[in-house]
């Protein structure tokens, strides 16, 4: 998957001239949407199929500041997936230096808010998430 690229806008900075911390969470969402689009299962397709995937957890550790017009690259990967919940990791860098790392946790619900067992209801998507998670684990072992 390609990294998601975000150029820091002036309105995203604070009075000190640095990017306000709340924007990193927004960028994580932008990167997640792009990641799923690249995988062929964008949010629009998931919702058409009857899947909603709310955020149930989010965290972000800030390593270095960014400023107006910096270009931030965000790598996304699935860290954990069990067919009911998923944990996504984000690695944000600027000029080759890590600026932030974060995670978001998600579950899968139908439009009535009931949990979905992905393996049973959406085996193709379940298999893709499992392969992405296992592929990442195998790459880490090598």
N, CA, C and O atoms as CSV, one atom per row, in Angstrom:
chain,resi,resn,atom,element,x,y,z
A,1,UNK,N,N,0.836,-1.183,0.000
A,1,UNK,CA,C,0.000,0.000,0.000
A,1,UNK,C,C,0.884,1.252,0.000
A,1,UNK,O,O,1.960,1.281,0.598
A,2,UNK,N,N,0.401,2.258,-0.677
A,2,UNK,CA,C,1.106,3.538,-0.703
A,2,UNK,C,C,0.808,4.324,0.566
A,2,UNK,O,O,-0.260,4.185,1.163
A,3,UNK,N,N,1.759,5.144,0.965
A,3,UNK,CA,C,1.547,6.039,2.100
A,3,UNK,C,C,0.518,7.098,1.720
A,3,UNK,O,O,0.428,7.502,0.561
A,4,UNK,N,N,-0.242,7.534,2.691
A,4,UNK,CA,C,-1.140,8.666,2.505
A,4,UNK,C,C,-0.312,9.924,2.766
A,4,UNK,O,O,0.452,9.977,3.730
A,5,UNK,N,N,-0.462,10.920,1.922
A,5,UNK,CA,C,0.320,12.149,2.043
A,5,UNK,C,C,-0.600,13.311,2.379
A,5,UNK,O,O,-1.620,13.520,1.722
A,6,UNK,N,N,-0.231,14.066,3.409
A,6,UNK,CA,C,-1.004,15.239,3.825
A,6,UNK,C,C,-0.063,16.432,3.973
A,6,UNK,O,O,0.950,16.351,4.667
A,7,UNK,N,N,-0.406,17.540,3.316
A,7,UNK,CA,C,0.354,18.780,3.459
A,7,UNK,C,C,-0.329,19.622,4.527
A,7,UNK,O,O,-1.526,19.898,4.434
A,8,UNK,N,N,0.425,20.027,5.535
A,8,UNK,CA,C,-0.138,20.776,6.654
A,8,UNK,C,C,-0.664,22.126,6.169
A,8,UNK,O,O,0.055,22.903,5.542
A,9,UNK,N,N,-1.926,22.381,6.473
A,9,UNK,CA,C,-2.573,23.646,6.121
A,9,UNK,C,C,-2.349,24.676,7.222
A,9,UNK,O,O,-2.135,24.325,8.382
A,10,UNK,N,N,-2.402,25.926,6.851
A,10,UNK,CA,C,-2.200,27.012,7.824
A,10,UNK,C,C,-3.214,26.928,8.961
A,10,UNK,O,O,-2.861,27.118,10.125
A,11,UNK,N,N,-4.479,26.642,8.624
A,11,UNK,CA,C,-5.514,26.592,9.656
A,11,UNK,C,C,-5.327,25.432,10.634
A,11,UNK,O,O,-5.981,25.396,11.677
A,12,UNK,N,N,-4.442,24.485,10.311
A,12,UNK,CA,C,-4.185,23.366,11.209
A,12,UNK,C,C,-3.129,23.695,12.266
A,12,UNK,O,O,-2.855,22.883,13.150
A,13,UNK,N,N,-2.550,24.867,12.172
A,13,UNK,CA,C,-1.522,25.262,13.130
A,13,UNK,C,C,-2.132,26.132,14.221
A,13,UNK,O,O,-3.201,26.719,14.053
A,14,UNK,N,N,-1.420,26.197,15.348
A,14,UNK,CA,C,-1.902,27.003,16.469
A,14,UNK,C,C,-1.118,28.308,16.568
A,14,UNK,O,O,-0.327,28.628,15.681
A,15,UNK,N,N,-1.329,29.039,17.613
A,15,UNK,CA,C,-0.692,30.341,17.800
A,15,UNK,C,C,0.833,30.235,17.857
A,15,UNK,O,O,1.544,31.194,17.559
A,16,UNK,N,N,1.323,29.059,18.242
A,16,UNK,CA,C,2.780,28.851,18.307
A,16,UNK,C,C,3.365,28.480,16.947
A,16,UNK,O,O,4.581,28.347,16.808
A,17,UNK,N,N,2.493,28.311,15.936
A,17,UNK,CA,C,2.964,27.973,14.594
A,17,UNK,C,C,3.168,26.492,14.352
A,17,UNK,O,O,3.671,26.099,13.300
A,18,UNK,N,N,2.781,25.661,15.319
A,18,UNK,CA,C,2.912,24.217,15.135
A,18,UNK,C,C,1.533,23.603,14.909
A,18,UNK,O,O,0.509,24.190,15.256
A,19,UNK,N,N,1.531,22.426,14.326
A,19,UNK,CA,C,0.276,21.737,14.062
A,19,UNK,C,C,-0.414,21.410,15.382
A,19,UNK,O,O,0.194,20.845,16.291
A,20,UNK,N,N,-1.690,21.774,15.474
A,20,UNK,CA,C,-2.464,21.458,16.678
A,20,UNK,C,C,-2.633,19.948,16.772
A,20,UNK,O,O,-2.888,19.277,15.771
A,21,UNK,N,N,-2.487,19.421,17.983
A,21,UNK,CA,C,-2.503,17.971,18.184
A,21,UNK,C,C,-3.769,17.282,17.677
A,21,UNK,O,O,-3.706,16.122,17.272
A,22,UNK,N,N,-4.902,17.956,17.688
A,22,UNK,CA,C,-6.159,17.319,17.261
A,22,UNK,C,C,-6.144,16.928,15.785
A,22,UNK,O,O,-6.876,16.028,15.374
A,23,UNK,N,N,-5.323,17.594,14.998
A,23,UNK,CA,C,-5.291,17.305,13.565
A,23,UNK,C,C,-4.704,15.948,13.241
A,23,UNK,O,O,-5.059,15.360,12.220
A,24,UNK,N,N,-3.827,15.435,14.067
A,24,UNK,CA,C,-3.232,14.132,13.802
A,24,UNK,C,C,-4.301,13.035,13.792
A,24,UNK,O,O,-4.216,12.088,13.010
A,25,UNK,N,N,-5.298,13.167,14.656
A,25,UNK,CA,C,-6.391,12.194,14.685
A,25,UNK,C,C,-7.194,12.286,13.386
A,25,UNK,O,O,-7.601,11.262,12.837
A,26,UNK,N,N,-7.420,13.489,12.900
A,26,UNK,CA,C,-8.117,13.667,11.613
A,26,UNK,C,C,-7.323,13.037,10.484
A,26,UNK,O,O,-7.883,12.375,9.610
A,27,UNK,N,N,-6.004,13.250,10.509
A,27,UNK,CA,C,-5.159,12.693,9.450
A,27,UNK,C,C,-5.179,11.172,9.491
A,27,UNK,O,O,-5.126,10.518,8.450
A,28,UNK,N,N,-5.254,10.614,10.682
A,28,UNK,CA,C,-5.351,9.153,10.798
A,28,UNK,C,C,-6.619,8.671,10.103
A,28,UNK,O,O,-6.602,7.648,9.418
A,29,UNK,N,N,-7.712,9.398,10.275
A,29,UNK,CA,C,-8.951,9.003,9.596
A,29,UNK,C,C,-8.807,9.138,8.085
A,29,UNK,O,O,-9.229,8.251,7.343
A,30,UNK,N,N,-8.223,10.222,7.628
A,30,UNK,CA,C,-8.005,10.400,6.189
A,30,UNK,C,C,-7.162,9.245,5.639
A,30,UNK,O,O,-7.462,8.696,4.579
A,31,UNK,N,N,-6.111,8.887,6.370
A,31,UNK,CA,C,-5.228,7.800,5.929
A,31,UNK,C,C,-5.952,6.461,5.942
A,31,UNK,O,O,-5.743,5.634,5.055
A,32,UNK,N,N,-6.803,6.240,6.942
A,32,UNK,CA,C,-7.573,4.986,7.025
A,32,UNK,C,C,-8.539,4.870,5.847
A,32,UNK,O,O,-8.672,3.799,5.255
A,33,UNK,N,N,-9.208,5.961,5.509
A,33,UNK,CA,C,-10.124,5.969,4.367
A,33,UNK,C,C,-9.353,5.645,3.081
A,33,UNK,O,O,-9.804,4.843,2.263
A,34,UNK,N,N,-8.194,6.273,2.916
A,34,UNK,CA,C,-7.362,6.020,1.741
A,34,UNK,C,C,-6.883,4.572,1.708
A,34,UNK,O,O,-6.905,3.939,0.652
A,35,UNK,N,N,-6.456,4.047,2.840
A,35,UNK,CA,C,-5.985,2.666,2.958
A,35,UNK,C,C,-7.068,1.686,2.505
A,35,UNK,O,O,-6.798,0.782,1.714
A,36,UNK,N,N,-8.292,1.864,3.006
A,36,UNK,CA,C,-9.389,0.971,2.626
A,36,UNK,C,C,-9.763,1.140,1.156
A,36,UNK,O,O,-10.111,0.163,0.492
A,37,UNK,N,N,-9.695,2.369,0.638
A,37,UNK,CA,C,-9.929,2.590,-0.796
A,37,UNK,C,C,-8.899,1.825,-1.624
A,37,UNK,O,O,-9.251,1.161,-2.598
A,38,UNK,N,N,-7.619,1.920,-1.233
A,38,UNK,CA,C,-6.561,1.205,-1.958
A,38,UNK,C,C,-6.798,-0.300,-1.939
A,38,UNK,O,O,-6.479,-1.000,-2.901
A,39,UNK,N,N,-7.359,-0.791,-0.837
A,39,UNK,CA,C,-7.618,-2.227,-0.695
A,39,UNK,C,C,-8.860,-2.672,-1.471
A,39,UNK,O,O,-9.112,-3.869,-1.608
A,40,UNK,N,N,-9.633,-1.709,-1.976
A,40,UNK,CA,C,-10.832,-2.046,-2.729
A,40,UNK,C,C,-12.088,-2.171,-1.880
A,40,UNK,O,O,-13.141,-2.564,-2.382
A,41,UNK,N,N,-11.983,-1.839,-0.597
A,41,UNK,CA,C,-13.123,-1.903,0.318
A,41,UNK,C,C,-13.260,-0.574,1.048
A,41,UNK,O,O,-13.150,-0.518,2.273
A,42,UNK,N,N,-13.501,0.501,0.291
A,42,UNK,CA,C,-13.675,1.808,0.891
A,42,UNK,C,C,-14.919,1.862,1.766
A,42,UNK,O,O,-15.774,0.977,1.719
A,43,UNK,N,N,-14.998,2.920,2.562
A,43,UNK,CA,C,-16.144,3.085,3.453
A,43,UNK,C,C,-17.462,3.107,2.689
A,43,UNK,O,O,-18.469,2.597,3.178
A,44,UNK,N,N,-17.463,3.692,1.496
A,44,UNK,CA,C,-18.701,3.724,0.716
A,44,UNK,C,C,-19.162,2.307,0.379
A,44,UNK,O,O,-20.346,1.992,0.492
A,45,UNK,N,N,-18.225,1.456,-0.032
A,45,UNK,CA,C,-18.584,0.063,-0.346
A,45,UNK,C,C,-19.028,-0.680,0.915
A,45,UNK,O,O,-20.025,-1.403,0.897
A,46,UNK,N,N,-18.283,-0.499,2.009
A,46,UNK,CA,C,-18.651,-1.174,3.253
A,46,UNK,C,C,-20.060,-0.781,3.685
A,46,UNK,O,O,-20.857,-1.640,4.062
A,47,UNK,N,N,-20.369,0.506,3.631
A,47,UNK,CA,C,-21.695,0.965,4.043
A,47,UNK,C,C,-22.781,0.468,3.099
A,47,UNK,O,O,-23.881,0.142,3.544
A,48,UNK,N,N,-22.490,0.406,1.796
A,48,UNK,CA,C,-23.456,-0.157,0.844
A,48,UNK,C,C,-23.744,-1.622,1.154
A,48,UNK,O,O,-24.860,-2.098,0.948
A,49,UNK,N,N,-22.736,-2.332,1.647
A,49,UNK,CA,C,-22.878,-3.748,2.006
A,49,UNK,C,C,-23.552,-3.938,3.367
A,49,UNK,O,O,-23.887,-5.058,3.753
A,50,UNK,N,N,-23.747,-2.823,4.093
A,50,UNK,CA,C,-24.406,-2.909,5.394
A,50,UNK,C,C,-23.469,-2.963,6.582
A,50,UNK,O,O,-23.873,-3.368,7.672
A,51,UNK,N,N,-22.212,-2.556,6.386
A,51,UNK,CA,C,-21.223,-2.579,7.458
A,51,UNK,C,C,-20.927,-1.154,7.910
A,51,UNK,O,O,-20.618,-0.287,7.092
A,52,UNK,N,N,-21.023,-0.918,9.208
A,52,UNK,CA,C,-20.507,0.319,9.782
A,52,UNK,C,C,-19.377,-0.078,10.725
A,52,UNK,O,O,-19.431,-1.123,11.374
A,53,UNK,N,N,-18.371,0.757,10.789
A,53,UNK,CA,C,-17.180,0.418,11.569
A,53,UNK,C,C,-16.778,1.611,12.434
A,53,UNK,O,O,-15.862,2.354,12.080
A,54,UNK,N,N,-17.456,1.797,13.560
A,54,UNK,CA,C,-17.145,2.948,14.404
A,54,UNK,C,C,-15.792,2.811,15.102
A,54,UNK,O,O,-15.287,1.711,15.322
A,55,UNK,N,N,-15.233,3.957,15.437
A,55,UNK,CA,C,-14.010,3.999,16.220
A,55,UNK,C,C,-14.385,3.730,17.673
A,55,UNK,O,O,-15.276,4.378,18.223
A,56,UNK,N,N,-13.696,2.767,18.293
A,56,UNK,CA,C,-13.952,2.465,19.703
A,56,UNK,C,C,-12.740,2.811,20.572
A,56,UNK,O,O,-12.807,2.742,21.799
A,57,UNK,N,N,-11.638,3.181,19.926
A,57,UNK,CA,C,-10.428,3.572,20.645
A,57,UNK,C,C,-9.545,4.375,19.700
A,57,UNK,O,O,-9.496,4.106,18.499
A,58,UNK,N,N,-8.854,5.355,20.249
A,58,UNK,CA,C,-7.851,6.075,19.465
A,58,UNK,C,C,-6.762,6.579,20.404
A,58,UNK,O,O,-7.042,7.020,21.519
A,59,UNK,N,N,-5.507,6.509,19.936
A,59,UNK,CA,C,-4.390,7.087,20.692
A,59,UNK,C,C,-3.369,7.629,19.708
A,59,UNK,O,O,-3.311,7.212,18.551
A,60,UNK,N,N,-2.571,8.562,20.188
A,60,UNK,CA,C,-1.528,9.140,19.349
A,60,UNK,C,C,-0.390,9.611,20.245
A,60,UNK,O,O,-0.611,10.340,21.211
A,61,UNK,N,N,0.819,9.192,19.919
A,61,UNK,CA,C,2.014,9.645,20.624
A,61,UNK,C,C,2.770,10.583,19.687
A,61,UNK,O,O,3.104,10.224,18.558
A,62,UNK,N,N,3.026,11.773,20.174
A,62,UNK,CA,C,3.679,12.802,19.374
A,62,UNK,C,C,5.179,12.771,19.626
A,62,UNK,O,O,5.627,12.807,20.772
A,63,UNK,N,N,5.946,12.705,18.552
A,63,UNK,CA,C,7.406,12.596,18.645
A,63,UNK,C,C,8.108,13.902,18.296
A,63,UNK,O,O,9.059,14.295,18.972
A,64,UNK,N,N,7.646,14.576,17.246
A,64,UNK,CA,C,8.225,15.842,16.788
A,64,UNK,C,C,7.093,16.710,16.252
A,64,UNK,O,O,6.051,16.201,15.839
A,65,UNK,N,N,7.301,18.005,16.262
A,65,UNK,CA,C,6.267,18.912,15.758
A,65,UNK,C,C,6.332,19.018,14.234
A,65,UNK,O,O,7.362,18.758,13.614
A,66,UNK,N,N,5.211,19.405,13.663
A,66,UNK,CA,C,5.144,19.761,12.243
A,66,UNK,C,C,4.584,21.169,12.158
A,66,UNK,O,O,3.956,21.660,13.096
A,67,UNK,N,N,4.820,21.808,11.028
A,67,UNK,CA,C,4.388,23.185,10.839
A,67,UNK,C,C,3.752,23.362,9.461
A,67,UNK,O,O,3.740,22.445,8.641
A,68,UNK,N,N,3.228,24.554,9.231
A,68,UNK,CA,C,2.589,24.913,7.971
A,68,UNK,C,C,3.448,24.493,6.776
A,68,UNK,O,O,4.645,24.772,6.713
A,69,UNK,N,N,2.800,23.821,5.844
A,69,UNK,CA,C,3.342,23.342,4.571
A,69,UNK,C,C,4.261,22.122,4.688
A,69,UNK,O,O,4.785,21.656,3.676
A,70,UNK,N,N,4.465,21.603,5.883
A,70,UNK,CA,C,5.186,20.338,5.988
A,70,UNK,C,C,4.371,19.261,5.283
A,70,UNK,O,O,3.141,19.304,5.278
A,71,UNK,N,N,5.065,18.299,4.692
A,71,UNK,CA,C,4.410,17.170,4.051
A,71,UNK,C,C,4.571,15.957,4.969
A,71,UNK,O,O,5.683,15.507,5.245
A,72,UNK,N,N,3.448,15.450,5.425
A,72,UNK,CA,C,3.439,14.320,6.357
A,72,UNK,C,C,2.992,13.073,5.599
A,72,UNK,O,O,1.925,13.057,4.986
A,73,UNK,N,N,3.813,12.035,5.648
A,73,UNK,CA,C,3.467,10.747,5.046
A,73,UNK,C,C,2.970,9.830,6.156
A,73,UNK,O,O,3.580,9.731,7.221
A,74,UNK,N,N,1.855,9.167,5.890
A,74,UNK,CA,C,1.252,8.301,6.897
A,74,UNK,C,C,1.142,6.889,6.338
A,74,UNK,O,O,0.424,6.633,5.372
A,75,UNK,N,N,1.876,5.982,6.976
A,75,UNK,CA,C,1.782,4.563,6.633
A,75,UNK,C,C,0.749,3.923,7.553
A,75,UNK,O,O,0.728,4.175,8.758
A,76,UNK,N,N,-0.099,3.099,6.968
A,76,UNK,CA,C,-1.187,2.463,7.705
A,76,UNK,C,C,-1.049,0.953,7.559
A,76,UNK,O,O,-0.738,0.447,6.480
A,77,UNK,N,N,-1.282,0.246,8.651
A,77,UNK,CA,C,-1.368,-1.214,8.555
A,77,UNK,C,C,-2.297,-1.743,9.640
A,77,UNK,O,O,-2.513,-1.111,10.675
A,78,UNK,N,N,-2.832,-2.915,9.366
A,78,UNK,CA,C,-3.693,-3.573,10.347
A,78,UNK,C,C,-2.784,-4.313,11.315
A,78,UNK,O,O,-2.017,-5.192,10.922
A,79,UNK,N,N,-2.883,-3.945,12.575
A,79,UNK,CA,C,-2.027,-4.545,13.599
A,79,UNK,C,C,-2.671,-5.792,14.212
A,79,UNK,O,O,-1.995,-6.787,14.476
A,80,UNK,N,N,-3.986,-5.724,14.433
A,80,UNK,CA,C,-4.709,-6.862,15.006
A,80,UNK,C,C,-6.083,-6.954,14.347
A,80,UNK,O,O,-6.709,-5.942,14.032
A,81,UNK,N,N,-6.528,-8.177,14.148
A,81,UNK,CA,C,-7.860,-8.410,13.602
A,81,UNK,C,C,-8.327,-9.785,14.057
A,81,UNK,O,O,-7.595,-10.767,13.933
A,82,UNK,N,N,-9.554,-9.854,14.589
A,82,UNK,CA,C,-10.067,-11.153,15.057
A,82,UNK,C,C,-11.452,-11.490,14.501
A,82,UNK,O,O,-12.105,-12.418,14.980
A,83,UNK,N,N,-11.898,-10.742,13.495
A,83,UNK,CA,C,-13.200,-11.019,12.895
A,83,UNK,C,C,-14.335,-10.237,13.519
A,83,UNK,O,O,-15.429,-10.176,12.956
A,84,UNK,N,N,-14.093,-9.639,14.674
A,84,UNK,CA,C,-15.099,-8.824,15.348
A,84,UNK,C,C,-14.568,-7.408,15.568
A,84,UNK,O,O,-15.294,-6.425,15.425
A,85,UNK,N,N,-13.276,-7.329,15.920
A,85,UNK,CA,C,-12.614,-6.039,16.140
A,85,UNK,C,C,-11.322,-5.977,15.345
A,85,UNK,O,O,-10.747,-6.996,14.962
A,86,UNK,N,N,-10.880,-4.734,15.107
A,86,UNK,CA,C,-9.655,-4.517,14.355
A,86,UNK,C,C,-8.900,-3.346,14.975
A,86,UNK,O,O,-9.504,-2.361,15.399
A,87,UNK,N,N,-7.568,-3.464,15.025
A,87,UNK,CA,C,-6.709,-2.384,15.496
A,87,UNK,C,C,-5.807,-1.969,14.346
A,87,UNK,O,O,-5.091,-2.791,13.774
A,88,UNK,N,N,-5.849,-0.689,14.014
A,88,UNK,CA,C,-5.064,-0.146,12.911
A,88,UNK,C,C,-3.958,0.728,13.476
A,88,UNK,O,O,-4.185,1.502,14.407
A,89,UNK,N,N,-2.749,0.605,12.909
A,89,UNK,CA,C,-1.599,1.397,13.337
A,89,UNK,C,C,-1.242,2.424,12.269
A,89,UNK,O,O,-1.397,2.182,11.072
A,90,UNK,N,N,-0.760,3.577,12.731
A,90,UNK,CA,C,-0.394,4.685,11.856
A,90,UNK,C,C,1.014,5.149,12.225
A,90,UNK,O,O,1.320,5.370,13.396
A,91,UNK,N,N,1.857,5.292,11.218
A,91,UNK,CA,C,3.204,5.817,11.424
A,91,UNK,C,C,3.329,7.070,10.564
A,91,UNK,O,O,3.279,7.000,9.336
A,92,UNK,N,N,3.493,8.218,11.224
A,92,UNK,CA,C,3.540,9.494,10.523
A,92,UNK,C,C,4.968,10.022,10.504
A,92,UNK,O,O,5.643,10.065,11.533
A,93,UNK,N,N,5.416,10.423,9.320
A,93,UNK,CA,C,6.780,10.931,9.202
A,93,UNK,C,C,6.804,12.173,8.317
A,93,UNK,O,O,5.935,12.388,7.472
A,94,UNK,N,N,7.835,12.977,8.549
A,94,UNK,CA,C,8.038,14.208,7.779
A,94,UNK,C,C,9.537,14.350,7.564
A,94,UNK,O,O,10.312,14.294,8.520
A,95,UNK,N,N,9.945,14.533,6.330
A,95,UNK,CA,C,11.361,14.650,5.975
A,95,UNK,C,C,12.186,13.471,6.525
A,95,UNK,O,O,13.319,13.641,6.976
A,96,UNK,N,N,11.587,12.285,6.474
A,96,UNK,CA,C,12.285,11.088,6.903
A,96,UNK,C,C,12.337,10.858,8.407
A,96,UNK,O,O,12.934,9.881,8.858
A,97,UNK,N,N,11.724,11.740,9.192
A,97,UNK,CA,C,11.712,11.580,10.646
A,97,UNK,C,C,10.314,11.265,11.143
A,97,UNK,O,O,9.331,11.841,10.676
A,98,UNK,N,N,10.236,10.352,12.088
A,98,UNK,CA,C,8.941,10.011,12.676
A,98,UNK,C,C,8.434,11.193,13.500
A,98,UNK,O,O,9.143,11.716,14.360
A,99,UNK,N,N,7.184,11.609,13.222
A,99,UNK,CA,C,6.604,12.727,13.970
A,99,UNK,C,C,5.492,12.277,14.911
A,99,UNK,O,O,5.216,12.951,15.903
A,100,UNK,N,N,4.853,11.152,14.615
A,100,UNK,CA,C,3.787,10.648,15.484
A,100,UNK,C,C,3.482,9.200,15.133
A,100,UNK,O,O,3.688,8.761,14.001
A,101,UNK,N,N,2.990,8.468,16.120
A,101,UNK,CA,C,2.479,7.118,15.911
A,101,UNK,C,C,1.136,7.026,16.623
A,101,UNK,O,O,0.942,7.604,17.693
A,102,UNK,N,N,0.229,6.302,16.022
A,102,UNK,CA,C,-1.091,6.193,16.624
A,102,UNK,C,C,-1.771,4.885,16.289
A,102,UNK,O,O,-1.288,4.089,15.483
A,103,UNK,N,N,-2.906,4.689,16.931
A,103,UNK,CA,C,-3.729,3.494,16.715
A,103,UNK,C,C,-5.191,3.894,16.760
A,103,UNK,O,O,-5.576,4.855,17.427
A,104,UNK,N,N,-5.987,3.139,16.042
A,104,UNK,CA,C,-7.442,3.269,16.188
A,104,UNK,C,C,-8.014,1.865,16.266
A,104,UNK,O,O,-7.571,0.954,15.566
A,105,UNK,N,N,-9.006,1.710,17.130
A,105,UNK,CA,C,-9.688,0.437,17.273
A,105,UNK,C,C,-11.078,0.547,16.683
A,105,UNK,O,O,-11.728,1.585,16.801
A,106,UNK,N,N,-11.535,-0.524,16.046
A,106,UNK,CA,C,-12.825,-0.520,15.359
A,106,UNK,C,C,-13.553,-1.824,15.609
A,106,UNK,O,O,-12.936,-2.869,15.818
A,107,UNK,N,N,-14.862,-1.750,15.587
A,107,UNK,CA,C,-15.675,-2.954,15.579
A,107,UNK,C,C,-16.519,-2.912,14.305
A,107,UNK,O,O,-16.464,-1.938,13.553
A,108,UNK,N,N,-17.278,-3.940,14.068
A,108,UNK,CA,C,-18.100,-4.024,12.862
A,108,UNK,C,C,-19.546,-4.249,13.273
A,108,UNK,O,O,-19.865,-5.210,13.974
A,109,UNK,N,N,-20.405,-3.359,12.832
A,109,UNK,CA,C,-21.824,-3.401,13.178
A,109,UNK,C,C,-22.670,-3.353,11.922
A,109,UNK,O,O,-22.219,-2.887,10.875
A,110,UNK,N,N,-23.913,-3.844,12.029
A,110,UNK,CA,C,-24.862,-3.635,10.940
A,110,UNK,C,C,-25.529,-2.276,11.151
A,110,UNK,O,O,-25.249,-1.588,12.132
A,111,UNK,N,N,-26.401,-1.900,10.240
A,111,UNK,CA,C,-27.037,-0.582,10.327
A,111,UNK,C,C,-27.948,-0.433,11.538
A,111,UNK,O,O,-28.327,0.686,11.886
A,112,UNK,N,N,-28.305,-1.537,12.186
A,112,UNK,CA,C,-29.117,-1.488,13.405
A,112,UNK,C,C,-28.251,-1.464,14.660
A,112,UNK,O,O,-28.775,-1.465,15.774
A,113,UNK,N,N,-26.934,-1.442,14.491
A,113,UNK,CA,C,-26.033,-1.382,15.628
A,113,UNK,C,C,-25.697,-2.726,16.251
A,113,UNK,O,O,-25.128,-2.779,17.341
A,114,UNK,N,N,-26.040,-3.807,15.575
A,114,UNK,CA,C,-25.725,-5.151,16.075
A,114,UNK,C,C,-24.361,-5.592,15.541
A,114,UNK,O,O,-24.024,-5.322,14.388
A,115,UNK,N,N,-23.578,-6.271,16.386
A,115,UNK,CA,C,-22.260,-6.748,15.942
A,115,UNK,C,C,-22.374,-7.712,14.760
A,115,UNK,O,O,-23.316,-8.497,14.652
A,116,UNK,N,N,-21.385,-7.621,13.888
A,116,UNK,CA,C,-21.301,-8.501,12.719
A,116,UNK,C,C,-20.124,-9.438,12.915
A,116,UNK,O,O,-19.038,-9.006,13.302
A,117,UNK,N,N,-20.334,-10.712,12.652
A,117,UNK,CA,C,-19.225,-11.675,12.599
A,117,UNK,C,C,-18.780,-11.700,11.139
A,117,UNK,O,O,-19.452,-12.261,10.273
A,118,UNK,N,N,-17.639,-11.083,10.896
A,118,UNK,CA,C,-17.186,-10.863,9.526
A,118,UNK,C,C,-16.971,-12.164,8.753
A,118,UNK,O,O,-17.301,-12.238,7.570
A,119,UNK,N,N,-16.429,-13.177,9.399
A,119,UNK,CA,C,-16.139,-14.435,8.695
A,119,UNK,C,C,-17.418,-15.042,8.120
A,119,UNK,O,O,-17.409,-15.588,7.017
A,120,UNK,N,N,-18.500,-14.947,8.860
A,120,UNK,CA,C,-19.771,-15.519,8.421
A,120,UNK,C,C,-20.482,-14.610,7.413
A,120,UNK,O,O,-20.972,-15.074,6.384
A,121,UNK,N,N,-20.532,-13.316,7.721
A,121,UNK,CA,C,-21.325,-12.387,6.906
A,121,UNK,C,C,-20.589,-11.825,5.695
A,121,UNK,O,O,-21.206,-11.558,4.664
A,122,UNK,N,N,-19.275,-11.644,5.811
A,122,UNK,CA,C,-18.486,-11.045,4.730
A,122,UNK,C,C,-17.152,-11.771,4.605
A,122,UNK,O,O,-16.104,-11.204,4.915
A,123,UNK,N,N,-17.186,-13.027,4.152
A,123,UNK,CA,C,-15.958,-13.845,4.126
A,123,UNK,C,C,-14.836,-13.255,3.273
A,123,UNK,O,O,-13.663,-13.411,3.612
A,124,UNK,N,N,-15.171,-12.585,2.179
A,124,UNK,CA,C,-14.132,-11.998,1.320
A,124,UNK,C,C,-13.375,-10.898,2.059
A,124,UNK,O,O,-12.145,-10.852,2.025
A,125,UNK,N,N,-14.108,-10.019,2.723
A,125,UNK,CA,C,-13.487,-8.929,3.476
A,125,UNK,C,C,-12.734,-9.481,4.685
A,125,UNK,O,O,-11.634,-9.024,4.994
A,126,UNK,N,N,-13.318,-10.449,5.360
A,126,UNK,CA,C,-12.661,-11.090,6.502
A,126,UNK,C,C,-11.324,-11.677,6.072
A,126,UNK,O,O,-10.315,-11.480,6.748
A,127,UNK,N,N,-11.307,-12.390,4.965
A,127,UNK,CA,C,-10.066,-13.010,4.473
A,127,UNK,C,C,-9.026,-11.942,4.145
A,127,UNK,O,O,-7.848,-12.110,4.463
A,128,UNK,N,N,-9.441,-10.855,3.518
A,128,UNK,CA,C,-8.509,-9.790,3.170
A,128,UNK,C,C,-7.877,-9.203,4.433
A,128,UNK,O,O,-6.661,-9.021,4.487
A,129,UNK,N,N,-8.698,-8.905,5.457
A,129,UNK,CA,C,-8.168,-8.356,6.703
A,129,UNK,C,C,-7.216,-9.348,7.375
A,129,UNK,O,O,-6.177,-8.950,7.901
A,130,UNK,N,N,-7.562,-10.619,7.358
A,130,UNK,CA,C,-6.705,-11.635,7.975
A,130,UNK,C,C,-5.362,-11.727,7.238
A,130,UNK,O,O,-4.311,-11.815,7.872
A,131,UNK,N,N,-5.398,-11.708,5.916
A,131,UNK,CA,C,-4.162,-11.768,5.131
A,131,UNK,C,C,-3.295,-10.534,5.372
A,131,UNK,O,O,-2.073,-10.641,5.474
A,132,UNK,N,N,-3.925,-9.369,5.462
A,132,UNK,CA,C,-3.163,-8.141,5.728
A,132,UNK,C,C,-2.506,-8.195,7.107
A,132,UNK,O,O,-1.370,-7.753,7.276
A,133,UNK,N,N,-3.212,-8.729,8.072
A,133,UNK,CA,C,-2.669,-8.833,9.428
A,133,UNK,C,C,-1.554,-9.867,9.469
A,133,UNK,O,O,-0.488,-9.601,10.023
A,134,UNK,N,N,-1.783,-11.038,8.892
A,134,UNK,CA,C,-0.769,-12.097,8.892
A,134,UNK,C,C,0.443,-11.683,8.071
A,134,UNK,O,O,1.578,-11.945,8.469
A,135,UNK,N,N,0.217,-11.040,6.932
A,135,UNK,CA,C,1.323,-10.581,6.088
A,135,UNK,C,C,2.220,-9.620,6.836
A,135,UNK,O,O,3.442,-9.652,6.684
A,136,UNK,N,N,1.624,-8.778,7.633
A,136,UNK,CA,C,2.390,-7.814,8.428
A,136,UNK,C,C,3.197,-8.538,9.510
A,136,UNK,O,O,4.357,-8.205,9.753
A,137,UNK,N,N,2.576,-9.530,10.156
A,137,UNK,CA,C,3.277,-10.288,11.198
A,137,UNK,C,C,4.452,-11.049,10.599
A,137,UNK,O,O,5.531,-11.087,11.190
A,138,UNK,N,N,4.254,-11.656,9.430
A,138,UNK,CA,C,5.324,-12.417,8.779
A,138,UNK,C,C,6.466,-11.500,8.382
A,138,UNK,O,O,7.630,-11.879,8.505
A,139,UNK,N,N,6.152,-10.294,7.904
A,139,UNK,CA,C,7.193,-9.343,7.519
A,139,UNK,C,C,8.017,-8.911,8.722
A,139,UNK,O,O,9.217,-8.667,8.595
A,140,UNK,N,N,7.392,-8.813,9.883
A,140,UNK,CA,C,8.089,-8.414,11.101
A,140,UNK,C,C,9.037,-9.510,11.602
A,140,UNK,O,O,10.063,-9.217,12.217
A,141,UNK,N,N,8.689,-10.761,11.337
A,141,UNK,CA,C,9.496,-11.884,11.797
A,141,UNK,C,C,10.755,-12.016,10.952
A,141,UNK,O,O,11.808,-12.398,11.462
A,142,UNK,N,N,10.655,-11.707,9.674
A,142,UNK,CA,C,11.806,-11.883,8.743
A,142,UNK,C,C,12.923,-10.930,9.051
A,142,UNK,O,O,13.951,-10.945,8.373
